[in-house]
C-alpha cells in the first residue's frame, strides 16, 4: 500500500471526489433502471415526483433521498432488495446482531467476498502469512462475519476454523441478569477456541471480538500458540483496549482493529503511530461505502474535524444501495491521512443517547 506525502493529499482528494461522483451515478443508474434495478428503489421512485437517474449527479445529491429508515430492513420480503439483474443468482441473507429488536436483514451475492478481498490487501503478509490457517472466534449463525472471515482465510490460501457462538443467547442472559450462566457460556466458547489452537498448529491468524480476545488470552499465550496476526472488531474497541491488546495480549503479533457491520462492509484501521495516543482510527472502503460524522440534532450537517457526532453511513454497491443511514454509533471526525485521502472516524463507540437501550453482549 502506497503512502502519500502530505502535499499530495489535496490532489488525491480531488481525484477521489471525482471518482466517487462517477461511482454514485453508476450505482443510482443501476438500482433505478427498470432492467437492472432493485424492486424497493423502483417502487420508491414511482412514489416520488423526481427521477434519481436524472437528478443525482454528485455524492452530495444523495441528500435528496432523506435518511434511510432502519425499519425498511426489518422483516420481509427480503427479495425486494435483490436487484433484477441478480434475480437468478444464489442469494445470501445476513442479519444484524438483533440487540435492538427484530434484526435488520441484508441480501448478499458477492459483496461479502469483494469487501474482504479488498480488506485482505491491507493485511501485512509478514504477520498474516499467505497459506496460514485462521481461527474465527466470533458470532456464527445468520451473521455475515462468519462467512466473510472464512472467505478471507480462503482468499489468502488458508482454512478457517470456526466456533459455535450465539450472541443472542448472551444478550438474553444479560437481560435476565444471569451473569453466572453468561460467564459459563463465554468459557464454553473460549474452550472451543483453545481446543482448535492446540489441535492445529497451522493456525497463525485469527479474528476475535475484544471481549473474547481478552478471555482467550487469560487461558493461553497467543505467542506460544503460534498466532502472528490478530484481526479484531467490535464496539468494545476503545483506546484503552487498543493499548492493552498491543502491549500485553497479542504478545508481538500484529493487531488489526476494524470497524465494520453487515450494512457497510469493512473500514480499515490506520496503522498505529505514537502520536495517535492509542486512538482507534478507521477509514471507509471508498467508494463502496462512506462513513461520516454528523450533528446528532441536525444529521444533514457534517461536523468539523475533531468534533464529536453521530456516524452516518452510505453504502454504494450494485447489490446494496443505502443512502444516509444513521448508525447507532458516535465518533470524532478524522481528517484524511497519507494512506487514505478521505475522511475517517476516531474512537467509534455506541451512541451515548442509546446506551440505556442497547445491549452489546460479546461484542
N, C-alpha and C positions, 0 to 999 in steps of 0.2 A: 504494500500500500504506500503510495507516494504521500509525502508531507509537503504542503505548500509553505512557501515563505510568506510572512505576514503581508508583504507588499503585493502578493499575488491574489490575496483573498477577495478584494473588491471586484476584480475582473472575473474571477471564478464565480462569485455570487451572481454577477450579471448573466453569465453563461448558464448557470443552473436555473435562474429565474426564467430565461427564455425556453430552456428545455422543459421546465415544469409547466409553463403555459401551454406549450405544444402537447405535452402529455395529457393535461386536463382536457383539451379539445378532443383528443383521440378517445379518451375514456368516456366523455359525455356523448360523443357521437355513437360509440359502441352501445352504451346502455340505453340510449333513447332512439336508436334506429329500429324501426319495426321488424327488420330482418334478423338482427343480432341481439336486440335489446332484452332487458330484464322486465318481466311482467309487472313487478311492483312499480318500477320507474316509468314504464309506458302508461300505466294507469294513472300515476301521479301527473304526468304531462297532460293527459286528457282532461284532468280536473282543473287545470290552471290555464290562464289566458296568455301564456308566453311560451316560446319554444326554446328549450335549453340548447338545442343544437345550433341555434342562431345567436342566442344572447350570451352564452357562456364562452368567453374568449380568453380570459385570464384566470389565474387562480383566485384572485380577489372576487371575481364574478360569482364564485360559488356561494357567496353570502346571500344571493338571491333565493337559495333554497331554504333559508332559515336554518333552524337547528334540527339535526336528525334526532328522531324521538326513540328513546330507549325501548318503549313498548312495541315498536314496529318489529323488533326481533324476538319478542316473547310469544311463543305459540306458533301455530301454522296457518296456512300450509307453507312449508318451507320452500316448495318448488316455485313459489312466486319470486324467489331470489335467484333462480337459475336462469342465466341468460339464454335466449332462444338458440344462440349459436352453440351452446353446450348441452342442449336438451338430450342428446343421445350419449353423452359422456357419463361414466360412472361418477356418482356424486357422494361425497362425504358430508356429514353434518357434524359440526363440533359445537359444544356448548361452553358457556362461561361457567364459572365456579358454582353459581347458584346460591351465593351467600346473601342475596337480596331478593328473594322470591323466585318466581319462575325463571329458569335460566334463559339467557339470550342464546339464540342459535345462529350459526353462520355456515353457509354451504361452502364447500371447497372441492375443487377438482385437482388442481396442481399448485395452488398458491402456497400451501404449506411447504411443498418441496422447493419452489422457487425462492421463497423467503429464506429458507435455511441454506440453500446453495449460495445465496448472496452472503449470508452471515458467515458461512464457512471460510470465505476469503479473508475475513478479519482475524481468524484464529492463527496464532503463530505455530508453524509446523514443529518447531523445536519442543514445544510443550504439549501440543495436540498432534502427536505423530500420525501421519497417514498410515493406515493399516491397523492402528491400535483399536482395541475394543473399548466399549463405553458402558458405564453404569448409569441408568436412568432412574434417579431417586426423586421421583415427583409423582404428580397425580396421574392416575390411569383412567379407564372408562371413557366417557364421551369427550375428553379434552384433547384438543389439537396437539398439545405439548408432547404427549406420549409418542404419537406417530412422527411428529416433527423431529424430535431428538433421535428417534430410530433412523429416520431418513438421513439426518446429519451424519450419524455414525456410518451408514452405508455409503453415503456420498464421499466420505473420506476413506473408504475402503475397510471399515471395521464392522463389528456386530454389536448391537445394543442389547444389554441385559437389563430387564425391567423388573420392578417390584409391583405388587398389588397395593394400591393406595386409594382410598375413597375419602376425599376431603369433606364430602357432605356428611359422612358419619362423624367426623371430627367436629364439624360445626354443630351438629345435634348434641353431641356430648358437652360442648361448651355452653350451649343454650340451657341444657339441663343442669349445668353446674357440676357435672361428674368429672372432676379433674383427675381422679384416680384411674378411671377407665380410659380417659383420654391419654394419659401417660402410658398406660399399658398398650394402647393401640399404637402409639408412636414407637414404642420399643419393639412391637411386632414388625413394624415397617423397617426399623433400623436392623433388626435381626436378619431380615431378608437380604438387606444390602451387605451386611458383614459376611453372610454365607456366600454370596456371589463373589465378593472380593477375595475371600480365602480359597475359593474353588477355582478361580480363573485368573491366573497371573498375567493374562494378556490384556486385562482391563487397565488402561493407562489414563483414560479421560472419564469425566463424569459430569452429569447435571444434578444439581440439588437445589432445593429452596434453602434460604438462610437458616431457618429453624432446624431443618433436617440435617443440614451440613454440620451445624454445631453439635447436634445429638450424635451423629455418626463419629465425629472426632473425639467425643467423650469415650467411645468404645474402642476405636482403633487409631493407629497412626497412619495417615494417608501416605506419608513418605515410605513407611515400611510396607504398605500395601502396593506400592509402585505407581501411585497416582501422580501424574506430572501436569495435568491441566484440569481446572475446575470451572465449569460454566454454571453460573448461579443467578437465579432470578426470583423475585417475589417482593411483596410490599414491605417486608421486614428489612430490606436492604437500606440501611442507614449509614452515615459516615462512621459511626461507632462500630457497626458490624463490619464494614469495609476494612477498617484498620485491624480489628480482631482477626478477620479471616486471613489477611495478608501476613500479619506479624506472628500469628500463633497457629491458626487452624490448618492452613494448607501446606505449611512446612516447606516452602520453597517452590511449590507448584505455581503455575500461572493462574491468577484469579481473574476471571472474566465475568463481571457483573453485567446483567442485561435487564432491559425494561421491555416487556412485550405482553401481548394478550391475543386472544382469539380473533379480535376485530382488527388489530393493527398489523400483526407480524412481529418484527423484532427490531428494536432500536439498539444500536451498538454503543458500548462504553468508550469513553475517551480514555486511552491508556493513562495509568496513574503517573502523576508528577508531584513532587513535594509541595509546590506552590498551590496546588488544589486543596491541600489540607484535608485529604481523605474524602472530599465531596465526591458523590457519585454522579457523573455527568454522562448523559446519553444523547446520541444524535439519531434521528429517524432515518429509515431507509428510503431516502428521496429517489425517484419521485413517487414511489409506490405508496408511501404514507408520510404524513406530516404531523408533528405534534407541536402545538403552540401553547403559550401560557397567556390566559385571558383574564380580564377583570371578572370575578365571580358575579358581581352585580350588573355588569354590562358586558356580557360574554362575546359581543361582536368586536370588542376593543382588546387588542393585544397589549399587554403591559410592557413597560420598559425593561431593558436589560438589567438583571439583578433583582428585579421586583418579583414578588410572590403572586401567584394567581392559580386559577384552575386550569387543568390540562384539557385542551381541545384537540380532538383527533379528526383527521380527514384521511380516508383510505381510498386509493385510486388504482384499482386493478381491474382487469377485464372480467374477473369473477365477482368482484365486490366493489360497489361504489357507495361510500358513506361520507357525505359532506358534513363537517361541523358538528361532530358528536362530542358532548361534554362528558368527559370521563369522571370517575369518582376519585380522582387523584388531584393533588396540588403539587406545585414545584416552583422553582425560580427559573426565569428565562435566562438562557445561556447564550452568549454571542457565538458566532462562527469561530472555528479554530483552524489551525494549519492543515488538519486532516479532513475536516468537514466544513466546507464553506457555506453552511446554512445554520439556522438556529437550532439549539439544543435545549435540554432541560437539566436542571440540577436538583439533586436530592428529592426525587419523587417520593411521595408518601400519601396515605389516604387523606382525602379532602376533609379538612378539620370539621366542617359543618355536618358531615355524615358519620363521624366516628362513633356516635352512640348507636347507630343502626346497622353498621357493617361489622360482620364477624369474619376475621381473616383465616382462622383455623391454622393449617400447617404452613401457610404462606408467610 
